Amino acid sequence: MSQIQKNAGGPADPDDEAGQVVKAADTTSADSLLDEIDDILETNAEEFVKSYVQKGGQ
């Protein structure tokens, strides 16, 4: 059986807007990190992958 979660509407909370700004900042830092990873993979993807190859069947 699936569960449905509903949010009750109510007066706007000023803290909600501040939380949205923080979430946007977190997204920006994550995007920046992903861009950095993409740059690394473009320059030396084979070396990057080889560093994660498991050795000895582990």
N, C-alpha and C positions, 0 to 999 in steps of 0.2 A: 504494500500500500504506500503510495507516495504521500509526502508531507508537503503542505503548502504553508509558506510563511508570509504573513501580511504585516506591513508596517502601518500603524495607525497614523493618520494625518493629524497634525496639531499645529500649534503656533510655531513659527520658525524660531530656531534657536541660533543666536548669534555665533555660538561656538561651532556650529555646523559649517559655516563659511570658512572659518579658520582651518578646520580639518581638511577642507577641500584644497586649500592652498598648500598644506603640508603634503597631501597626496600628489599634487602636481610636482612638487619639488622632488619627491621620491622617484617619480617616473622619470624626471630629467636625469637624475643621477644613474638610474638603471639604464637609460638610453645611452648615456655617455659611456658606461661600462661596456655595453654591448658593442658600441662603435669601436672601442679600443680592442676588444676581442676580435672583431672583424678585421681590423688593420693587422693584427698579429697573424691571423690565419692567412691573410692575403700574401704576406711576405714569407712565411715559413710554415705552411700548413703541415707538410710532411714531417718536419722535425717535431712540431707540436703533437701530432698524433703518435709518433714513435715514443714520445716520452710517457704516454699513457698505455702502451702495450704491456699486457701482463706477461710476466716471465715465470717459468716454472709451474704453469698450470694454476696459478693462484687467482 
